[in-house]
């Protein structure tokens, strides 16, 4: 009983040290870029905060669920950054974004961002920035030749550094815009 104040102080300090950031600060003004009207088959252009970045597409249609996912990844030496749009039916159209943990929401695409360090450690954590009217627009879809063409706009804000003291190379706010014309694979 006489050690209770010391234990409470240690518990308070431990809780304060482990507390995760869970609120995004106010989003900066959107940086609009001039996306090309279209790109050649096999080409994708991605901008992050107004600058061109090297994110590669991985588009996969899962036939058993009749859903397609549009993913983009950047493979740095020990860090893998990625974002994508998931749980979409194999249809052309305009889709707004959501992050709820549900199977599908008709007319919307599930959006997310992830960062993996050294193949298995979670890097910074981000959430969808709700103040930005993000979308994925699937402009053209050819199911016979498995070709898809479209554009997107999405923003994320960092909710946690997950105790990383070193800089993992990403700012607090991520604003992605892009255009793609690619083949998708079927699983």
N, C-alpha and C positions, 0 to 999 in steps of 0.2 A: 504494500500500500504506500510505503514511503517513497517508492520509485515511480509512482503513477505520474507525477508531473513531468519527469524526465521522459517516460515512455510516451506521454501525450505530445510532448515537444518533438520527439523523434518521429512520431507518426505524422504530425503536422508538416515537418520538414520533408519527409519522404513523399507525402501526398503532394506537396507543392512542387517538388522536383519532378514528379511523374505526371503532373497535370499536362494534358495535351492541349494544343491550340485547336479550337474547334469553330472559330468564327473567322470569316474572311473580312479583311479590311475593305473599304470602299474601292470598287474597281476603278482603275484608271480609265481615261477616255479611250474609246475604241479606236484603234489604228487601222483605218481602211486602206486596203491595197488594191491596185488595179490587177485583178485576176485576168488571165487570158480568157477569151470567149470559149475557146476549146483548145485541147492538146491532142497530139497524135496518139494512136493506140499504143499502149505500153508506157505512157508518160503520165507522171503525177507531179504537180507543183504544190508545195506546202510552204506557208509563211507562218512564222512564230513571232508575235509582237512586231510585225511589219518587216521582218527580215526573212529571206529565203533560207530554209533549213532542209537537211537531207533526211527526210522521213520516207521509208519505203512502205508501199501498200501490201497488205495481205487480206484479200477478200475471199471469204469462204461461205459457200451455201451448204447448209446441213439439210439434206433431203428428208431425213426421217422427221424433222421438226418443221420443214418447209420454211426455214428462216435463213437469212443471210446476214453476215457481219462484215463491216468495213473497218479494218484496222490499219493503223499506220505506226511504224516503229522506227526508232533511231538507235543504232547499235554503236555505242562509244566503247572504248577499251574495256572498262569494267562496269559500265552502266548501260542499262537498257531502258529507254524511255518509250512510252507508247500511249496512244489514245485511240478511241474508236467509237463506232456506232454499231449497236447490236440489236438483235431481236426484231429485225425487219422482215416482213414478208417479201417474197421475190417479185416485187412490183416497182415500176417507176412511180415517182411522185415526190411531193414535198413533205418532209417530216420534221416536226418540232422535236425537242429533246426532253428527256426525263432521266432521273436516276433512281427512281423507286425500285425496290427489290420485288418486282413482279415479273411474271412470265412475258407478257407483251401488253402494250397499250396501243390499240388501233390508231394509226395515223401518227404515231410517235416512235422515235428511236431512243433506245437506252444509250447514254453517253458516259464515258469514263476516261480517266487518265491514270496511268500507273508508272512507277519507277522501280526498277530492280537493280540492286548493286551486288556484284560478285556472284551472279547467277541465282541467288536465293534469299537475299536480304531485302526487305522493303525499304525503299528510299523515302523521299518526301511523299506526303499524301496530299492529294488535291480533290476538290469537289467541283461539280458543275457550277459555274457562275450564273446564277439565275437572273441577274439584271441584264444579261446580254440575250438578245433574241436569237439564240443559236438554231441551226437547222442543218439537215443534210438533204440535198435535192438530187434525187436520182433522175437524171434527164432522159437517159436512154438505157434500155435493157434488152439484150438479145439472148434469150435462154438457149437457143439452138447453138450459138457460137460461144456462149458464156462470156459475153462482153457487157460491161457496164460503164456508164459515163455520167459524171455529175460534179457537184461542188458542195462545199460545206463551210460553215462558220460556227465556231464553238470556243468558249472561254472557260477556264478553270482557275480556281484560287487555292493557294496552299492552306491546308488546315493543320499540318504538323510537319516538323522536320524529323520526327521519330528519333530524337536524341542524336542525330548526326551533327557533330561539331564541325566537320569539314564541309566545304562548299561542294554540293553535288551538281552545280552548274545550271540550276534553274531558278528563275525569279519567282516572286510570290504570286504573280498573275501571269497566266498563259493565255494568249489570244491566237488561236489557230484559224487560218483561212486556207482554202485550197480548191484545186480542180483536178479531176482524174479522168482517165480513159483507159481502163485495164480489163484484163481477163480475170475471171474469178474461178476458183477451183470448187469442185463438188466433193463432199464427203458423205 
